[in-house]
Structures are given as C-alpha cells and as structure tokens.
Amino acid sequence: MRKTLKGFYGVLKAEDEHLRFVFLTGVTKFSRVSDFSDLNHLDDISMFEEYSQICGISEAELLANFQPDIELLATKNKMSVEATIDKLRHYYDGYHFCEDVVGMYNPFSVLNILEKHKFKFYWFKTGTPTFLVEMVKNAKLDVPQLEGETRYNAEEIMDYRFENKNPIPVLYQSGYLTIKGYDKIFNQYILGYPNEEVKYGFLNELCPLYLPNDMQNREFSYVEFGQDLYHGNIEKFMQRLQAFFANIPYDLENKTEKHYQTIFYLLFNLMGQFIKVEEHSAIGSSDAVVEVPDKIYIFEFKLDGNGTVEDALQQIETKNYAGKYQLSGKEIIQIGAVFDNEKRGLKEWKYSPKQEE
C-alpha cells in the first residue's frame, strides 16, 4: 500500500503546476517514512489555528442547527434541554487541533445519537485497531497519566515513525488523545482524553491487557462495584474488591505494584460511567473519591509496611480531603485500606462516617 501511494503522490508532485487545490486527510502523517518523501511540497495544516474547526461540529454549530433534534433527545431521555446539552458535551465534545481553540464534537457520534436517541459510544464501536492496543501493551504505558498529565511538543506528537515504539503520537493522531492545554514556557502540549466516549471505550479495551486469561472471558464487573456504593453497601464493596484482587495470581510474570495500581485505576474509572469518580483534592491527592446522590466516599489505600488503616484514615483527616464536600449536604464516608505488599491483595479495611460540623 505504501509503495502504491508513493506512485500516486509522485504524480501529484510532477503535476504541481496544474493543481489549484489539494486537500489530503487521514489518520496519521508518516513524515519520516521514505515512501512518502514525495509529499514534502505540501503544507501540513494539522495544527494551524485557522483550520482548527475544519473538521467536526462546534457547539455553536450544534445549537444553531440541531435545536429541534436536541429538544427531542431531551424528551426521549426525560431530561431538561440544558442537562441534555451538558451530557452531549461530556460524551462527544472536546477535540482540539491547536492550543486555545474551540472544542469540536465528533460528528459521527452526534448524528448517531440524534437519530437513535440513546447515549452510547458510537464512534468507539466502529473499531479499535488491534495494532494500537498491542502498541500500548508493549510500551507498558502509564495509563493513569493519560488523564491529562502527558506532555509532548508539537514535533513529537505529529511525527509518527514505524520504528518508534511510543504509542502516544498514534493515540493523538487517531483521536484517542487530544490537546487539553499548552505550556508556553516549555512549548509542550498537555494531552488527555477528549471526552467520556473515548475515555471509557479506550479503558474497556485496555482491561484485557491487565487481567489474567481466565478473567478476560468474564465481564469486568465494575457495574456491580458501582451498584454497591450507589446503595451504600460499603462492606460488600470492600469484600468484592478483596475477592477481585484475590482472583489475580500475585506471582504472574511482570505483575508489579504499578500493574495492580493500573487495575485499581481502571476499576474506579470505569465505574465513573455511572457514578461520579474523582481523584484529586485541593491540598492533596486521595486515591479516589466516589460521589452518589446521597453519599460521598473518600478512599485512601496503603501498602502493608507503609501504613495501617488508621494511618490511611488519619491522612484523610490531616489533609482535609473532605473539606471541599462539607457543604454538599451528603453523608461523607472515609475509608482506609491496606494492600498486602507481597500478594498484592486487599488485607484489611476500616471506615468511618465523617460528620459535618
């Protein structure tokens, strides 16, 4: 295919004087592959502000052209129009092709939901390239950093080379990551998931990479975990968490502490499809905060030897992780737990309601 395209691009260059306008688009640009050297006379507009809205649908366009469809969608889902727009934004908006520009909606997903009236992951279901998942697996990617802590300069994220084993440029160019911010001092783009459709779809694809073979054929039951917290079944949740980690053999090859941290991250984030999950507080960083209609759970985990359940609960108090939720009117429950440092299993836990002052 590359050799065939080389011939095509060679003709374009030879006939340059007869061409008025050429627009070429695709998933990625192979800028340093010799077969594509004949493309060196084209102007790469991928990250030009002037063209940042050439693909996709802006929110202004969405509201101006699809208002009746949005109202019908709201009616079908028994939601207000404002809540419907907000959910559309979280599910399908957020693509940025340059720093400091308007976010763009995925047109494929928008048109699908306005026709089918159900909030689903339409674009992601069109297929995730197997080679991309394999790249992530082989690179031992630090998955939690994809939340918006990945930094690259423009040359790095736009220059894809076959010999480069780093999956970040391909994740960016194929739409799994987008520009979330820009550091002018160091000329670095901050990358992260564009929206919930991409985030949850991608994390679902990653689950089999971190679970043993005998668990991959069973549903990754994050729904049941979410239901436990939704209904206030703390003890059942912790027992389920203990049993879940116990089913993962601790002596499997290459199963490091980071591997189990990633599983924990995947579990809590996938629950976020149904309930609100956060990971940061104002003056410190708790392991996880889960919010349901009437309760807020604050988790702090310790490795055996690095602290006790009492230490975990004390850290929640000392760093005031609950402070930002004091006026929520919800019951605040603080949970401390200890993981076995050798077997990577959940050893013990303790929780206490945090009474509002």
N, C-alpha and C positions, 0 to 999 in steps of 0.2 A: 504493500500500500504506500509506503514511504517513497519507494522508487517511482511508482506511478505518479504520485503527487509532485515529485521533483520535476518530471517532464512537463506537467501542467503549469507549474509555477515558472519554469524556464520559458515557456511560450509567452506568458504574461510579461515577463521582463523584456523579451525580444520585441514585443509589440507595444512597448511603452508609449510611443509617440501617438498611437491611435486610441489610447484609453482615456476616457473622460472621467470615469468614476468607477472605482472598485472597492467593494466592502466585503471583507472576509471575516467570518466569525466562527468560533468553535469552542471546545472545552479548554484547550491549552495551546500555548505557543512554544514550539520546540526551537528556541532561539539559538541554541548552540549545537544543533544536530546538522551535520554536513549536508544531508539530503535536502535541507530547507534553506541552503545558503542563497538560492536564487530569490528569496523573499527580502533580501536586505535593502531593497529600494522602497519598501512600503513604510508607511508611518504608523507606528503602534500607538493607537489612541486609547488603549485599555484603561489607563489611569488619568485621562485628561478630564478636568472638571467640566469642560464644555460639553462632553459627551456622556456624563455620568448618569443621565436619565434617558439614554437612547434605547435601553432595554428595560423591560419591566413596566410596572404601573406605580406611579407615585400616589400618595394618599390623596393629594388634591385631585388627581385624575379619577381616582376611585370614587370619591364623594361626589364629584361633578357628573359622572356618567353612569353610576350604578346605584343611585339613591333608592329607586323603587325595588331593586333586587335586594339591597341591604335591609330595607324595611320588611320585605317578605321573609328573608332569612331570620330576622329577629322574631317575627311572628311564629315561624315554624319551630324555633327553638325556645319560645316562651321567654324571651329576653327583651330588655329595652334596646332601642337603637344604639344608644351610647355604649352599653355593655357589649353589644354585638361588634361595633367598630373596634372597641378595645381588644376584643378577643381575636378579631381578624388581624389586628396589628401584631399581637403577640405570636400568632401562629404563622403568618405568611410575610410580614414586613421585615425590614432590617438589612437588606443588601446594600452595601456601599461600595462604589467602584473608585472612590477617591476620598481623601480626608475632607471633613467638614462639608459634606453634601447631603442632600435629601435622601432618605432611605427609600428603597424600592420594594414593591410587593412582587412575589412570584406570580406571574400571570397565569401559569398553568394551574396552580392551586386555587387562585381567586376564581377563575372561570368554572372550575370544577365544583367548588363549594356553593357558588351562586346558582348552579344548576341542580346540585344534589341536596343542598341544604343541610349537610352534616359536616361537623368539624372533624376532618380526618387528615392524615398525612399523605396527600395525593401525589406530590412530586416525588417524595422519597420512595413510594411504592412502584415508581417506574423502573426501579432497579439500581442497585449499588454495585459498581464494578468490582468484581472479585479481586482484581489486581490491587485495588485501592485498600481493601481490607487486609490483604496479605502484606502490603507495604507497612501499614500501621502495626501489624503483628510483628514483623521482622525488625522494625525500628524500635520496638519496646517503648512506644510513645508514652509520655507522661500525660495521661488522659485528663486529669483534673485541670491542667494548665490550659486546655482548650477553651475554658470558660471565659477567657479574655486576658490571659496572662502570657500569651505567646507574642513575642516581639521579633519582627524582621524588617529589614529595609526593603525598598521597592525592588531592587535588583534581585534580591534573594527570592522573593515570592513570585516574581514574574519570569524567572529563568529556570525552566524545567529541563533537566538533562537526564537521559536514561540511566547513566551511571550513578546519579545522585540517589542515595537510599533514603533521603529525608522526605517524608510524605507531606510536609506542611505546604510546599508550593502547589502540589496537586490538589490538596484539600481546599486551598484557597481558590485556585483556578476553576475547580469543578463545583464550587458553590457550597461546600460544607463549612467553610470558614469565610468570614468577611471582615472588612475593616471596622473596628469598634472604636478606635481612637488613633491619635497621632502624636508622637513625641517630637516636637520641632527641634529640641536641643540635640538629640542624638539621631534625628532623621529615621525614626523607626515607626512602623505601623503596628498597632496593637490589634491582634486578630482574635476572633471568637465566633461562636455560632450566630448566624443571622437571626434565627427565630426558633420557636419551640418545635415546629415541624422538623427542621433539620436536626436540632439537638437530640430530641427523643428518638427520632428514626436512626440516627447515627449510633447513639448509645445502645440501642437494641441490637444493632448489627455487631457491636463490639462484645456483647455479653459472651457469645461462644468462645471468644479468644481467651477469656479468663476463667471459664468453668471447665472442670474435667469432662471427659467424653460422656460419662454416664449421666451427667446432669444436663448436657446440651439438648437432649431429646425431650426433656421435661420443660414445661413452661417456667420461665424465670418469674416466680410468683411474687413480684413486687406489688401486685394488686392486693394480695392478702395482707401484706405488711401494712399497706396504706389503710386498709379497712380496719385493722386492729387499732391504729392510732385514731382514726376517724371516730371510732366508737368508744375510745377511752380504755381499751384493753391493754394496759401497759405491760402487765406480767406476761400475757400471751404474746405480745410483740417481742419482748426480750427472749422468751423461750423459743419463739420461731427463729429469731436471729441466731441464737445459740445452736439450734439444730441445723440451720442453714450452713453455718461455718463448719460444723462438725462433719457435714457430708462432703466437705472438700478435703481430701487427704493432704495432711500437712507435709508429707515427705515427697510430694511430687517434685519432679525436676524443675528448677528455676522458679520455684514458688517462694519469692522473697517477701519481706514485710511490705514493700511497695506494691506487690501484686495483690495482697489482701486489702491494702488501703484502696486500691483501684476498685476492687469488688464492692467494698463498702460505699465508695463514691457512686458507682453505678446503681446500686440498690436504692440509695436515698434520692438520687436524681431522677430515676425512672418513676419513683413514687410521686415526683413533682408534677406528673401529668394530671394527677387527680387532687392533690393537696399541695399547699404552698410549702416549699422547702427552701431554706436559706442556709448560708454557711459562714456569714460574717457578722460581727457585732461592731459597735462603734469604736471601742478601745481595745478590742482583742478579737480573736477568731475562735469561736466554738466549733466543734466538729460538725454539728448540724442543728438547725432549728426547724421544727415542723409545726406548721400552723393549720388548725382545722377550725370549723365555725365557733366552737366554744372553748378550745384549749390551745395552749402553746407549749410544745415540748422542746426543752433545751438539752442537748446531748453533749457529754464530754467523755471521751474514751482515753484510757491509759493502757500502756503495755505493762505487763507484770514485771515488777522490778523498778519501774519508773514512777510508780504511784499506786495508791489504793483508791477504792471507790469514794472514800471520804475525801481524799485529795482532789478527785475529779469534781465532786460537789463543791468543795471549798474554792476551787478555781472559778467555777461559775459565779459564786458569790463575790469573790475578790475582784474579778474583772467585770463584774456587773453586766453579764451577758443579758440579763433580764430587763435591764434598765429601759431599753427602747420600747418594751412591750407593756410597761407599767400602766399606761392609760388605755390599753386595748379593751379592758372590761372582761378579759378572758382569764380562765384559770391557768396559771403558769406552773408547769411541772418540770423539775430539774432532775436529770437522770445521769448518774455516773456509772461507768462500767469499766471492767478491766479485761484485757485480752491476754491469753496465755502467750508469752513471748516465744515459746518453743513450738507448741502445737498449733498456734495461730487460731485458737478457739476462744469463744467468749467464756471467761472464767466465772465472773460474778458481777452483780449489778445492785444498785440501790437508787431509789428515787424519793423525792420529797416535794410536795406542793409548795410553791412559792406564793405566800400570801401577800396581797397588795397592801401597802401601808396606807 
